[in-house]
Amino acid sequence: MLSTLLALAPWLAFSVLIAAIVVGPVVGVRLVDRPRPTAALLVMVLIAVLALTLYPDGDPYPTIACSAGLPYLAPTAVESTANILLFVPIALLAGVLWRRPVAAVLGASALSIVIEVVQAVVLVIGRACDTSDWVTNTLGAVIGGILAAAALAWRRLRSRGPRLSS
């Protein structure tokens, strides 16, 4: 259903990505001092990503295989943009929760590798392992990490308050 919607409106994934980039730091600032809701949101996002990437889709593959290549990146490249968008909230939420955006990016990239390996070796789910998915997921994680770093910096500036000099 989601892939059908994205195929009908190829601009939708890119629009949501731009909205996430604009709204991400604001959401991050609001979540910095709220670890429980942030952790709950992170768990929900992780469950959604695992469901979207590991739920059986099609006939089982006959052999273990992984397609190697680089992604096609363009605003109308629906699959690439959706893969980028998939990992933005993971790195954003984890970066804000742990207050370590770089660790969040590395963790999200590692998660993407694990997902691709599972897609390659668990043949019954009928999923295709593809290195371009890892590249786009990692790009999304980098964007999410940058948004988390921006939110944390913004929060530090707000907590200092105005300084008066004499």
Contacts in CASP RR format, 6 or more apart in sequence:
PFRMAT RR
TARGET T0000
AUTHOR 0000-0000-0000
METHOD contacts of the structure
MODEL  1
MLSTLLALAPWLAFSVLIAAIVVGPVVGVRLVDRPRPTAALLVMVLIAVL
ALTLYPDGDPYPTIACSAGLPYLAPTAVESTANILLFVPIALLAGVLWRR
PVAAVLGASALSIVIEVVQAVVLVIGRACDTSDWVTNTLGAVIGGILAAA
ALAWRRLRSRGPRLSS
2 52 0 8 1.000
5 12 0 8 1.000
6 12 0 8 1.000
6 13 0 8 1.000
6 78 0 8 1.000
6 82 0 8 1.000
7 78 0 8 1.000
10 76 0 8 1.000
10 78 0 8 1.000
11 75 0 8 1.000
11 76 0 8 1.000
13 78 0 8 1.000
13 81 0 8 1.000
13 82 0 8 1.000
13 85 0 8 1.000
14 75 0 8 1.000
14 76 0 8 1.000
14 81 0 8 1.000
16 85 0 8 1.000
17 81 0 8 1.000
17 84 0 8 1.000
17 85 0 8 1.000
17 88 0 8 1.000
20 85 0 8 1.000
20 88 0 8 1.000
20 89 0 8 1.000
20 143 0 8 1.000
20 147 0 8 1.000
21 88 0 8 1.000
21 143 0 8 1.000
21 147 0 8 1.000
24 92 0 8 1.000
24 144 0 8 1.000
24 147 0 8 1.000
24 151 0 8 1.000
25 147 0 8 1.000
25 150 0 8 1.000
25 151 0 8 1.000
25 154 0 8 1.000
26 151 0 8 1.000
27 92 0 8 1.000
27 151 0 8 1.000
28 92 0 8 1.000
28 96 0 8 1.000
28 147 0 8 1.000
28 148 0 8 1.000
28 151 0 8 1.000
28 155 0 8 1.000
29 151 0 8 1.000
29 154 0 8 1.000
29 155 0 8 1.000
29 158 0 8 1.000
31 37 0 8 1.000
31 38 0 8 1.000
31 41 0 8 1.000
31 93 0 8 1.000
31 96 0 8 1.000
31 97 0 8 1.000
31 151 0 8 1.000
32 96 0 8 1.000
32 99 0 8 1.000
32 151 0 8 1.000
32 152 0 8 1.000
32 155 0 8 1.000
33 155 0 8 1.000
35 97 0 8 1.000
38 93 0 8 1.000
38 96 0 8 1.000
38 97 0 8 1.000
39 97 0 8 1.000
41 89 0 8 1.000
41 93 0 8 1.000
42 90 0 8 1.000
42 93 0 8 1.000
42 94 0 8 1.000
42 97 0 8 1.000
45 89 0 8 1.000
45 90 0 8 1.000
45 93 0 8 1.000
46 90 0 8 1.000
46 111 0 8 1.000
49 86 0 8 1.000
49 87 0 8 1.000
49 90 0 8 1.000
49 111 0 8 1.000
49 115 0 8 1.000
50 115 0 8 1.000
52 86 0 8 1.000
53 86 0 8 1.000
53 115 0 8 1.000
53 119 0 8 1.000
53 127 0 8 1.000
54 115 0 8 1.000
54 118 0 8 1.000
54 119 0 8 1.000
54 122 0 8 1.000
54 125 0 8 1.000
54 127 0 8 1.000
55 125 0 8 1.000
56 124 0 8 1.000
56 125 0 8 1.000
56 126 0 8 1.000
56 127 0 8 1.000
57 125 0 8 1.000
57 126 0 8 1.000
57 127 0 8 1.000
58 126 0 8 1.000
59 126 0 8 1.000
60 123 0 8 1.000
60 124 0 8 1.000
60 125 0 8 1.000
60 126 0 8 1.000
61 123 0 8 1.000
61 126 0 8 1.000
61 128 0 8 1.000
62 123 0 8 1.000
63 123 0 8 1.000
64 120 0 8 1.000
64 121 0 8 1.000
64 123 0 8 1.000
65 120 0 8 1.000
65 129 0 8 1.000
66 116 0 8 1.000
66 120 0 8 1.000
66 129 0 8 1.000
66 130 0 8 1.000
66 131 0 8 1.000
67 128 0 8 1.000
67 129 0 8 1.000
67 130 0 8 1.000
67 131 0 8 1.000
67 132 0 8 1.000
68 131 0 8 1.000
69 130 0 8 1.000
69 131 0 8 1.000
69 132 0 8 1.000
70 131 0 8 1.000
70 132 0 8 1.000
70 135 0 8 1.000
71 77 0 8 1.000
71 80 0 8 1.000
71 83 0 8 1.000
71 132 0 8 1.000
71 133 0 8 1.000
71 135 0 8 1.000
71 136 0 8 1.000
72 80 0 8 1.000
72 132 0 8 1.000
73 80 0 8 1.000
73 136 0 8 1.000
74 80 0 8 1.000
75 81 0 8 1.000
80 132 0 8 1.000
80 136 0 8 1.000
83 133 0 8 1.000
83 136 0 8 1.000
83 137 0 8 1.000
83 140 0 8 1.000
84 136 0 8 1.000
84 137 0 8 1.000
84 139 0 8 1.000
84 140 0 8 1.000
84 143 0 8 1.000
85 140 0 8 1.000
86 137 0 8 1.000
86 140 0 8 1.000
87 108 0 8 1.000
87 111 0 8 1.000
87 112 0 8 1.000
87 137 0 8 1.000
87 138 0 8 1.000
87 139 0 8 1.000
87 140 0 8 1.000
87 141 0 8 1.000
87 144 0 8 1.000
88 140 0 8 1.000
88 141 0 8 1.000
88 143 0 8 1.000
88 144 0 8 1.000
88 147 0 8 1.000
89 144 0 8 1.000
90 104 0 8 1.000
90 108 0 8 1.000
90 111 0 8 1.000
90 141 0 8 1.000
90 144 0 8 1.000
91 101 0 8 1.000
91 104 0 8 1.000
91 105 0 8 1.000
91 107 0 8 1.000
91 108 0 8 1.000
91 140 0 8 1.000
91 141 0 8 1.000
91 142 0 8 1.000
91 143 0 8 1.000
91 144 0 8 1.000
91 145 0 8 1.000
91 147 0 8 1.000
91 148 0 8 1.000
92 104 0 8 1.000
92 144 0 8 1.000
92 145 0 8 1.000
92 147 0 8 1.000
92 148 0 8 1.000
92 151 0 8 1.000
93 104 0 8 1.000
93 148 0 8 1.000
94 103 0 8 1.000
94 104 0 8 1.000
94 107 0 8 1.000
94 108 0 8 1.000
94 148 0 8 1.000
95 101 0 8 1.000
95 103 0 8 1.000
95 104 0 8 1.000
95 144 0 8 1.000
95 145 0 8 1.000
95 148 0 8 1.000
95 152 0 8 1.000
96 148 0 8 1.000
96 151 0 8 1.000
96 152 0 8 1.000
98 104 0 8 1.000
99 152 0 8 1.000
101 144 0 8 1.000
101 145 0 8 1.000
101 146 0 8 1.000
101 148 0 8 1.000
101 149 0 8 1.000
101 152 0 8 1.000
102 145 0 8 1.000
104 141 0 8 1.000
104 144 0 8 1.000
104 145 0 8 1.000
104 148 0 8 1.000
105 138 0 8 1.000
105 141 0 8 1.000
105 142 0 8 1.000
105 144 0 8 1.000
105 145 0 8 1.000
107 141 0 8 1.000
108 137 0 8 1.000
108 138 0 8 1.000
108 140 0 8 1.000
108 141 0 8 1.000
109 134 0 8 1.000
109 137 0 8 1.000
109 138 0 8 1.000
109 141 0 8 1.000
112 133 0 8 1.000
112 134 0 8 1.000
112 137 0 8 1.000
112 138 0 8 1.000
112 141 0 8 1.000
113 134 0 8 1.000
115 133 0 8 1.000
115 137 0 8 1.000
116 129 0 8 1.000
116 130 0 8 1.000
116 131 0 8 1.000
116 133 0 8 1.000
116 134 0 8 1.000
117 129 0 8 1.000
118 125 0 8 1.000
119 125 0 8 1.000
119 126 0 8 1.000
119 127 0 8 1.000
119 128 0 8 1.000
119 129 0 8 1.000
120 129 0 8 1.000
END
